[in-house]
Amino acid sequence: MVILKPGKEAAVLRRHPWIFSGAIDRKVGEVKEGTVVEVFSSERQFLGTGHFMTGSIAVKIFSFLRTTTGADFWLGRLKQAFELRMKAGLTSGPLTNAYRLVYSEGDELPGLIIDWYNGVAVIQTHSLGMHLLKSVLVDALKDLYGEKLLAVYDKSAETMERASRRNESAGGSRRSEGIKLQTADCKLQTDCFLYGNSPAVEIAETGHRFNVDFVNGQKTGFFLDQRSNRMFAQFYGKNRKVLNTFCYSGAFSVYCLKGGAEHVHSVDSSRQAIGWTGENLALNGLDETRHSSEVADVKVFLKNTSEKYSMIILDPPAFAKTHQVSNNALHAYIQLNASAIRHLEPGGLLFTFSCSQAISREMFRSALQSAAIETGRNVKILHHLSQGPDHPVSIYHPEGEYLKGMILSIE
């Protein structure tokens, strides 16, 4: 049991799922990292049930009702998440067979990500509480998908290591022993299969085909959150000379070429990513003469190239992991976008994104305004972009809206 200090229950009563360590008055009973705890106000009013953590966020609430957290509870949560994706048309259509099944707080399962890739479920945990539930989650996935489930892969090593470092910095030099145990879970990549064994998978997304290397790839292997934004790129890319920066496995490049782009130039600092891009272009039968690629640091590339483009896509990695470094991140966004704007022809389009949770939509817009001022170009906003419906944002947890994007017209 966790009891809050007087007056610290207000945010929870508004259904925000995070309890910060400074709000806790005391713990009753054996409470350690990963423990399921009930949270009470100073006046003993029940507030919610969640997993206890040892960092600055001390409890992540997964239910605002008193509940028994047996296998049926977690299966019910997964079924609820599946039904939401079904309503969005993602679970049974012939053109798409990959989607995010569970998006943390957005699905009332804080600390848990599950992506579905055409028969393969990739699990990524961000808290010890969820990490300890892996076997329960595998059983729930078997129940949910039946014979369609070919494999379950645990992609939590990196995220759990980051959680360990956060806890170390928040609570002293000694790392959480519970989180340290995760490093023994997957000594080899092949050990990370919790069920089945399928080291690579091909998916369909709005009729396009992609190989997903969830073992070696970034995050869970593919950026599902950009699905709807790639459709915008396919529409606007027709007859344009496109530069796709931070291209990763080339999904934006495939969409643009399918939409009739005159030429697409894909740039990424990873040679492996450029290799995946080539594979995905070939998988979709695209004309190689309309595509070129380059292994290069994007900022250096933009500084050195003299090429002009009629459409540029900027989808960089998160420049700010925490609010403490948000000012540095804003400066980086300003410089990167200003550099891209300088390489756009009059009438060109800039697709620009931030996936930094610490950067608000207002902060990102301000950075783009500063970039426009720096270049002296006339810039107009055509669209505001965000993550897709399989990354739902709880209205009580606005922090879940991490992906911000805009389509800008550059005169």
C-alpha positions in Angstrom: 0.0 0.0 0.0 1.2 3.5 -0.8 -0.2 6.5 1.1 0.1 10.0 -0.4 0.8 13.3 1.4 -2.1 15.6 2.1 -3.2 17.4 -1.0 -1.2 15.2 -3.4 -4.2 13.2 -4.7 -5.6 15.9 -7.0 -3.8 14.7 -10.2 -4.9 11.1 -9.6 -8.5 12.2 -9.1 -8.2 13.7 -12.6 -7.1 10.2 -13.7 -3.5 11.0 -14.5 -1.7 7.7 -14.1 1.6 8.8 -12.6 2.4 9.2 -8.9 5.7 11.0 -8.4 8.0 10.0 -5.5 7.7 13.4 -3.8 3.9 12.9 -3.4 4.3 9.7 -1.3 4.0 10.0 2.5 4.8 6.4 3.3 4.6 2.8 2.2 2.8 0.1 4.2 3.8 -3.5 3.9 6.4 -5.0 1.6 6.7 -2.6 -1.3 9.5 -3.0 -3.8 10.1 -2.3 -7.4 7.6 -4.2 -9.6 5.2 -4.7 -6.8 1.5 -4.2 -7.5 0.3 -1.6 -5.0 -2.9 0.2 -4.1 -2.7 4.0 -3.7 -4.6 5.9 -1.1 -5.0 9.5 -0.2 -3.9 10.8 3.2 -7.5 10.4 4.3 -7.5 6.7 3.2 -9.5 7.2 0.0 -8.7 4.6 -2.6 -7.2 6.2 -5.7 -5.9 3.4 -7.9 -3.8 0.3 -8.5 -0.5 0.3 -10.2 3.1 -0.9 -10.3 5.6 0.5 -7.9 8.9 2.0 -9.3 12.0 3.4 -7.7 12.6 6.4 -10.0 11.1 9.9 -10.0 7.8 8.3 -11.1 7.0 6.0 -8.1 3.8 4.4 -9.3 2.2 3.9 -12.7 -1.5 3.3 -12.3 -3.1 0.8 -14.6 -6.6 0.8 -12.9 -8.5 3.4 -11.0 -10.7 0.6 -9.6 -9.9 -1.9 -7.0 -9.2 -5.0 -9.0 -7.7 -8.5 -8.8 -4.6 -8.6 -11.1 -4.8 -12.2 -12.3 -4.3 -13.6 -15.8 -7.9 -12.7 -16.7 -7.3 -9.0 -15.9 -4.3 -8.7 -18.3 -6.1 -10.7 -21.0 -9.0 -8.3 -20.7 -6.8 -5.3 -21.2 -5.3 -6.9 -24.3 -8.7 -7.7 -25.7 -9.8 -4.1 -25.0 -6.7 -2.8 -27.0 -7.4 -5.2 -29.8 -11.0 -4.1 -30.1 -9.8 -0.5 -30.5 -7.5 -1.4 -33.4 -10.4 -3.4 -34.9 -12.5 -0.3 -34.9 -9.7 1.6 -36.6 -9.8 -1.1 -39.4 -6.3 -2.4 -38.7 -6.9 -6.0 -37.6 -8.5 -7.7 -40.6 -8.1 -5.7 -43.7 -6.2 -7.2 -46.7 -3.9 -4.2 -47.1 -2.4 -3.9 -43.6 -1.3 -6.6 -41.2 0.9 -4.7 -38.8 -0.1 -2.4 -36.0 0.7 -1.4 -32.4 -1.5 -3.6 -30.2 -0.6 -2.0 -26.9 0.6 1.6 -26.4 1.4 2.0 -22.7 -0.8 4.6 -20.9 -2.9 5.0 -24.0 -4.2 1.4 -23.4 -4.1 1.6 -19.6 -1.0 -0.6 -19.6 1.7 1.8 -18.6 5.2 0.5 -19.2 4.2 -1.9 -21.9 4.5 -1.8 -25.7 3.4 -4.7 -28.0 3.6 -4.4 -31.8 2.0 -6.9 -34.1 3.9 -7.8 -37.2 1.9 -10.3 -39.4 2.0 -13.1 -36.8 4.9 -12.0 -34.7 4.3 -10.0 -31.5 7.2 -7.9 -30.3 7.0 -7.0 -26.6 8.9 -4.1 -25.1 8.7 -3.4 -21.4 9.6 -0.1 -19.7 9.0 -1.1 -16.1 9.9 -4.1 -14.0 6.3 -4.6 -13.1 5.4 -5.2 -16.8 8.7 -7.1 -17.4 7.7 -9.7 -14.7 4.4 -10.3 -16.5 6.0 -11.5 -19.7 4.9 -15.1 -19.4 1.3 -14.0 -18.5 1.3 -11.7 -21.5 2.5 -14.5 -23.8 -0.4 -16.7 -22.7 -2.8 -13.8 -23.2 -1.5 -13.3 -26.8 -2.0 -17.0 -27.5 -5.6 -16.7 -26.3 -6.1 -13.5 -28.3 -4.6 -14.6 -31.6 -4.8 -18.4 -31.5 -3.0 -20.0 -34.5 -2.3 -16.6 -36.1 0.4 -16.1 -33.4 3.7 -17.5 -34.8 6.2 -16.0 -32.4 6.6 -13.6 -29.4 9.9 -11.7 -29.1 11.1 -9.7 -26.1 12.8 -6.5 -27.2 13.2 -5.1 -23.7 16.9 -5.2 -23.0 17.6 -1.7 -24.1 14.6 -0.1 -22.5 15.1 -1.9 -19.2 18.7 -0.9 -19.2 17.7 2.8 -19.7 15.1 2.3 -16.8 18.0 1.0 -14.7 20.1 4.1 -15.4 17.2 6.5 -14.7 16.6 4.8 -11.4 20.3 4.9 -10.6 20.4 8.7 -11.2 17.2 9.3 -9.3 17.9 7.1 -6.3 21.7 7.0 -5.9 24.6 4.9 -7.2 23.1 1.5 -6.5 21.0 0.2 -9.4 17.7 -1.6 -8.8 18.5 -5.2 -8.4 15.2 -6.1 -10.0 15.9 -4.2 -13.2 19.5 -5.6 -13.2 18.0 -9.1 -13.4 16.7 -8.4 -16.9 20.1 -8.4 -18.4 20.2 -12.2 -17.7 17.0 -12.7 -19.6 18.4 -12.4 -23.1 22.1 -13.1 -23.3 21.7 -14.1 -26.9 19.2 -12.7 -29.4 17.8 -16.2 -30.0 17.1 -16.4 -26.2 14.7 -13.5 -26.5 12.0 -15.5 -28.2 9.3 -16.1 -25.6 7.3 -18.2 -28.0 8.1 -19.7 -31.4 11.1 -18.6 -33.5 10.7 -16.3 -36.5 13.8 -14.1 -36.9 12.3 -11.9 -39.7 8.9 -11.2 -41.0 7.3 -9.5 -44.1 4.4 -7.1 -43.4 1.9 -5.2 -45.5 1.1 -1.6 -44.8 -1.7 0.0 -46.9 -0.8 -2.3 -49.7 3.0 -1.8 -49.5 5.4 -4.5 -48.5 8.2 -4.3 -46.0 10.7 -6.6 -44.4 10.9 -6.1 -40.6 14.1 -7.1 -38.8 12.7 -6.8 -35.2 15.9 -8.4 -33.8 18.4 -5.9 -35.2 16.2 -3.0 -36.0 15.5 0.1 -34.0 12.7 0.1 -31.4 10.6 -2.9 -32.3 11.8 -3.0 -35.9 9.5 -0.6 -37.8 8.0 2.8 -37.1 4.3 2.0 -37.2 3.4 5.5 -35.8 4.1 7.1 -39.2 1.6 5.1 -41.2 -1.0 7.9 -41.9 1.8 10.4 -42.4 3.4 8.2 -45.1 0.1 8.3 -46.9 0.3 12.1 -47.0 3.8 11.8 -48.4 2.6 9.4 -51.1 -0.1 11.9 -52.1 2.2 15.0 -52.1 5.2 13.3 -53.5 3.8 12.9 -57.1 6.2 14.3 -59.7 8.5 15.7 -57.1 12.2 15.3 -56.4 12.2 14.0 -52.8 14.9 13.9 -50.2 14.1 11.4 -47.4 16.5 12.0 -44.5 16.9 9.7 -41.5 15.3 7.2 -43.8 15.8 4.1 -41.7 14.3 1.2 -43.7 12.9 3.4 -46.4 9.2 3.4 -45.7 8.7 7.0 -46.7 10.8 6.4 -49.8 8.6 3.5 -50.9 5.4 5.5 -50.4 6.7 8.5 -52.4 7.9 6.3 -55.3 4.6 4.4 -55.3 2.9 7.8 -55.4 4.8 8.8 -58.6 7.7 10.8 -57.3 10.1 11.7 -60.0 13.1 10.7 -57.9 13.8 9.9 -54.2 17.1 10.3 -52.5 17.4 8.4 -49.2 20.0 9.4 -46.6 20.8 7.7 -43.3 24.0 7.4 -41.2 23.5 3.6 -40.9 24.8 1.5 -43.7 22.5 -1.3 -42.5 19.5 1.0 -42.7 20.4 1.9 -46.3 20.6 -1.8 -47.0 17.1 -2.4 -45.6 15.9 0.5 -47.8 17.2 -1.1 -50.9 15.6 -4.4 -49.9 12.2 -2.8 -49.4 12.3 -1.0 -52.7 13.1 -4.3 -54.5 10.3 -6.0 -52.5 7.8 -3.5 -53.9 9.2 -3.8 -57.5 10.2 -0.2 -57.7 12.3 1.3 -60.5 15.9 1.6 -59.2 16.7 4.4 -61.6 14.2 6.6 -59.7 16.0 6.1 -56.4 19.5 6.9 -55.0 20.8 6.4 -51.5 23.7 7.6 -49.4 25.2 6.7 -46.0 25.9 10.0 -44.4 25.2 12.1 -41.3 22.1 14.1 -42.3 23.3 17.4 -40.8 26.7 17.1 -42.6 24.9 16.0 -45.8 22.7 19.1 -45.8 25.6 21.3 -45.1 27.7 20.0 -48.0 25.2 19.3 -50.7 24.2 21.9 -53.4 21.2 19.9 -54.5 17.7 21.5 -54.4 14.6 19.4 -53.8 10.9 19.9 -54.2 10.1 17.9 -51.1 12.1 17.0 -48.0 11.2 14.6 -45.2 12.8 15.2 -41.8 12.1 12.4 -39.3 15.0 12.5 -36.9 15.5 10.5 -33.7 14.4 12.1 -30.5 16.7 15.1 -29.8 15.4 15.4 -26.2 14.8 12.4 -23.9 14.2 14.6 -20.9 13.0 18.1 -20.1 16.4 19.0 -18.8 17.9 19.0 -22.3 14.9 20.5 -24.2 16.6 23.8 -24.9 19.5 22.0 -26.7 17.0 20.0 -28.6 15.0 23.1 -29.7 18.3 24.6 -31.0 19.0 21.4 -33.0 15.5 21.4 -34.5 15.9 25.0 -35.5 19.2 24.4 -37.3 18.1 21.2 -38.9 14.9 22.7 -40.3 16.6 25.9 -41.4 19.1 23.8 -43.3 16.4 21.8 -45.0 14.4 24.9 -45.9 17.4 26.3 -47.7 17.5 23.2 -49.9 13.9 23.5 -51.0 12.9 25.0 -54.3 10.1 27.7 -54.3 6.8 25.9 -53.8 8.6 23.0 -52.1 7.2 21.0 -49.2 8.8 20.1 -45.9 7.5 17.1 -43.9 9.1 17.7 -40.5 8.7 15.7 -37.3 9.7 15.6 -33.6 9.3 12.4 -31.7 10.7 13.9 -28.5 8.1 13.6 -25.7 9.8 16.5 -23.8 9.1 18.8 -26.8 5.5 20.1 -26.8 3.6 20.8 -30.0 3.9 24.5 -29.2 7.6 24.3 -28.6 8.1 22.5 -31.9 6.0 25.1 -33.8 8.1 27.8 -32.2 11.3 26.1 -33.4 9.9 25.9 -36.9 9.0 29.6 -36.8 12.5 30.4 -35.8 13.9 28.3 -38.6 11.7 30.1 -41.1 12.8 33.5 -39.8 16.5 32.4 -40.1 16.1 31.6 -43.7 13.9 34.6 -44.6 11.5 32.3 -46.6 7.7 32.6 -46.5 6.4 29.5 -44.9 2.8 28.2 -44.5 1.4 25.3 -42.5 -0.6 22.9 -44.6 -1.2 20.1 -42.1 -0.6 19.2 -38.4 0.5 15.6 -38.1 0.6 13.1 -35.2 0.8 9.4 -34.5 -1.7 7.0 -35.9 -4.8 5.6 -34.1 -3.0 2.5 -32.9 -1.0 4.9 -30.7 -4.0 6.3 -28.8 -3.5 9.2 -26.3 -5.5 9.1 -23.1 -7.1 12.5 -22.6 -6.0 12.3 -19.0 -2.3 11.7 -20.1 -1.3 14.3 -22.7 2.3 13.1 -22.4 1.3 10.2 -24.6 1.2 12.5 -27.7 4.9 12.3 -28.5 4.9 12.5 -32.3 4.5 16.0 -33.6 4.7 16.8 -37.3 3.8 19.5 -39.9 3.7 19.7 -43.6 5.0 23.2 -44.6 4.8 25.0 -47.9 8.0 26.9 -48.6 7.6 29.9 -51.0 
